[in-house]
Amino acid sequence: YVEDAEHTLVNHFFLNQFHTGGFGHLSLGPEIVGGKGWQGWDGQFGSENPGCCSLWGQWALGQLGRFIVTQSDDTIFVNLYPAATISLPERDVRLEIASDFPRMSKVQIRVLCRKPQAFTLALRAPRWAKDMRVRCDGADGPQRLTRTWQGSTTVDIEFVTELRMVPWPADKPQGAALFNGPLCLGLSARTADVNLPWTLRVDASGRPHLDGAGKPELTEPAGQTVNALEPICDHWLEPDVKDPIRRRVLFQTEVVK
């Protein structure tokens, strides 16, 4: 459940929030995201919908904030890693989370408590991370840190990731999406014609083929090549709602020989 909530937050929510802060909605075709299927002025352009979307969007963000950190009798669980300050007054404990959200490659958590107390700090290992490295006050540590906490303790986390392919739809794939950590990558209409059937180049094992700069490559039928994939949540506060950015997120694959 947390994996799905995080995926929706860092990809769909940021894609679907307007510069006003409110939310609308758009229709998602299997190959193109961000077409003219927005709810708004006669269905022609993008706009906030305060009647339902903004209400439920803000409610969802509020619910998400409640579950960044949860706790049981002897354990504090860190479930999500946005920048946040979490106070647990019943324990007289405060957690200060700093990260490069939404990428979340590195996270630092300061655990502050005035009186010594024993509990376990349990850190969620996201499914999108290949490895998770934890250091507690400079020393290597596990994902579950059980100790007596006092004063200020710094926990540093590094998530090791790699580009990964996700076939979609899962039951009968029509293409594959490319992810960098938690972020879905797409080709922006600002860079290329997203109406063309772009193909993602892969190696013999099915992993993305990288160019000399370490970037994945796309090709179109005429042979043009681009390497400008970017997270679909980039430029999410786009003020020109009458011309929303179009993106291609699903690609066919081609093995590089």
C-alpha positions in Angstrom: 0.0 0.0 0.0 2.8 2.4 0.9 4.6 1.6 -2.4 1.5 2.5 -4.4 0.9 5.7 -2.3 4.5 6.9 -2.9 4.4 6.0 -6.6 1.2 8.0 -7.0 2.6 11.0 -5.1 5.9 11.4 -6.9 4.5 10.7 -10.4 0.7 11.2 -10.9 0.1 13.9 -8.2 2.8 16.2 -9.4 1.8 15.6 -13.0 -1.8 16.5 -12.2 -1.6 19.5 -9.9 -2.0 23.0 -11.3 -0.1 26.1 -10.6 -2.9 27.2 -8.3 -2.2 24.3 -6.0 -5.5 22.6 -6.8 -6.0 19.5 -8.8 -7.8 18.5 -12.0 -7.7 15.3 -14.0 -6.7 14.2 -17.5 -7.3 11.1 -19.6 -4.2 8.9 -19.9 -3.8 7.1 -23.2 -1.6 4.0 -23.3 1.1 5.8 -25.3 0.7 9.5 -24.7 0.2 11.3 -21.4 -0.9 15.0 -21.2 -3.1 15.2 -24.3 -6.2 17.5 -24.6 -8.4 15.2 -22.5 -8.3 17.5 -19.5 -11.4 18.5 -17.6 -11.9 22.2 -18.0 -13.3 24.8 -20.3 -15.6 22.7 -22.5 -13.0 19.9 -22.2 -10.6 21.7 -24.4 -7.9 22.8 -21.9 -6.5 22.0 -18.5 -8.0 23.5 -15.4 -8.4 23.0 -11.7 -11.6 21.3 -10.6 -12.5 22.6 -7.1 -15.7 20.6 -7.1 -14.1 17.3 -6.5 -10.4 16.9 -7.7 -9.0 19.7 -5.5 -11.0 18.5 -2.5 -9.8 14.9 -2.8 -6.3 15.9 -3.9 -5.8 18.0 -0.8 -7.4 15.3 1.4 -5.0 12.7 0.0 -2.0 14.9 0.7 -3.2 15.4 4.3 -3.6 11.7 4.7 -0.2 11.1 3.3 1.4 13.5 5.8 -0.2 11.5 8.7 1.6 8.3 7.6 5.2 9.6 6.9 6.0 8.3 10.4 3.9 5.9 12.4 4.5 4.1 15.7 3.7 1.1 17.8 4.5 0.5 21.5 8.3 0.1 21.0 8.9 1.0 17.3 8.9 4.2 15.3 8.4 3.5 11.6 9.7 5.8 8.9 7.4 4.9 5.9 8.1 7.8 3.4 11.0 10.1 2.9 9.9 13.7 2.0 11.4 16.6 3.8 9.4 16.9 7.0 9.5 17.6 10.7 7.5 15.0 12.7 6.7 15.6 16.4 5.7 12.7 18.6 4.7 14.6 21.8 3.7 11.4 23.7 7.3 10.3 23.5 8.8 13.8 23.6 10.6 12.9 20.3 11.0 14.9 17.1 12.2 13.6 13.7 13.7 16.0 11.2 13.8 14.5 7.7 15.9 16.1 4.9 16.0 14.6 1.4 16.3 15.4 -2.3 12.6 14.5 -2.6 11.1 13.3 -4.9 14.3 11.6 -6.2 15.2 10.4 -2.7 18.6 9.1 -3.4 19.9 10.4 -0.1 18.0 11.0 3.1 19.1 12.3 6.5 17.0 11.9 9.6 17.8 13.7 12.9 16.3 12.0 15.9 15.9 14.5 18.8 14.8 13.4 22.3 15.5 15.2 25.6 15.4 12.2 27.9 17.0 8.8 27.3 14.6 6.2 26.0 14.8 2.9 24.3 12.9 2.2 21.1 13.5 0.8 17.6 13.7 3.1 14.5 12.5 1.0 11.6 13.3 2.4 8.1 11.3 1.3 5.1 13.3 -0.2 2.3 11.5 0.9 -0.9 10.9 -1.7 -3.6 12.5 0.6 -6.2 15.8 0.6 -4.3 18.4 -2.1 -5.3 20.2 -1.5 -2.0 19.8 0.6 1.1 22.8 1.8 3.1 22.3 3.1 6.6 24.8 5.0 8.9 23.9 6.0 12.4 26.2 8.9 13.7 28.8 7.8 11.1 28.7 4.1 11.9 27.2 1.4 9.6 23.8 0.3 10.8 20.8 -2.0 10.0 17.4 -0.9 8.7 16.0 -1.4 12.2 18.0 0.6 14.8 17.3 -0.5 18.3 19.1 1.5 20.9 18.7 4.0 23.8 18.2 7.4 22.1 19.3 10.7 23.7 19.9 14.2 22.6 20.5 14.4 18.8 21.3 11.4 16.6 21.9 11.6 12.9 20.8 8.7 10.6 22.0 8.9 7.0 20.4 6.7 4.3 21.6 6.2 0.7 19.4 4.3 -1.7 21.3 2.6 -4.5 19.2 2.4 -7.7 19.4 1.6 -11.3 17.3 2.3 -14.4 14.5 -0.3 -14.5 12.0 -1.3 -17.1 8.3 -1.8 -16.2 6.1 -3.5 -18.8 2.5 -2.1 -18.9 -0.2 -3.1 -18.7 1.1 -5.9 -16.6 -1.2 -8.6 -17.9 -0.9 -7.7 -21.6 2.0 -5.2 -22.1 1.6 -2.7 -24.8 5.1 -1.2 -24.1 7.5 -0.5 -21.2 8.0 2.5 -19.0 11.4 3.5 -17.7 12.0 4.4 -14.1 14.9 6.0 -12.3 14.5 5.1 -8.7 10.9 6.0 -7.9 10.5 8.4 -10.8 8.8 7.5 -14.1 10.8 9.0 -17.1 9.1 10.3 -20.2 9.8 12.1 -23.4 8.6 15.7 -23.4 6.9 17.5 -26.3 9.3 20.3 -25.6 12.1 18.0 -26.8 10.7 15.9 -29.6 7.5 15.0 -31.4 5.8 12.6 -28.9 3.3 11.5 -31.6 6.0 9.5 -33.2 6.5 5.8 -32.2 9.7 6.2 -30.3 11.6 3.1 -29.4 13.8 2.5 -26.4 17.1 0.9 -27.1 18.1 -2.1 -24.8 20.9 -4.5 -24.6 20.7 -8.3 -25.1 19.6 -8.7 -21.4 16.7 -6.2 -21.8 18.4 -3.4 -19.8 18.4 0.1 -21.2 21.3 0.8 -23.6 23.2 3.9 -22.4 25.1 6.3 -24.7 28.5 7.7 -24.0 27.0 10.2 -21.5 25.3 7.4 -19.6 21.8 8.3 -20.8 19.2 6.0 -22.3 18.5 6.4 -26.0 15.3 6.6 -28.0 15.0 6.3 -31.7 12.1 7.0 -34.2 11.3 5.4 -37.6 13.4 7.9 -39.6 16.4 7.2 -37.4 16.5 10.3 -35.3 17.9 9.6 -31.8 17.4 11.5 -28.6 18.6 11.0 -25.0 16.5 13.6 -23.2 14.2 11.6 -21.0 13.1 13.4 -17.8 10.9 12.7 -14.8 7.3 13.2 -15.8 6.8 15.2 -12.6 9.3 17.9 -13.8 7.8 21.3 -14.6 4.7 20.3 -12.6 3.8 23.9 -11.7 3.3 24.7 -15.4 1.4 28.0 -15.5 0.2 27.6 -19.1 -2.7 25.3 -18.4 -4.2 26.0 -21.8 -1.3 24.1 -23.4 -0.4 21.3 -21.0 2.9 19.5 -21.7 2.5 16.3 -23.6 4.7 13.3 -22.7 5.3 9.8 -24.0 5.9 7.3 -21.2 5.5 3.9 -22.9 7.9 2.7 -25.5 8.6 -0.4 -27.6 12.0 -1.8 -27.2 14.8 -2.5 -29.8 17.9 -4.6 -29.0 21.1 -2.9 -29.9 23.4 -5.3 -31.8 
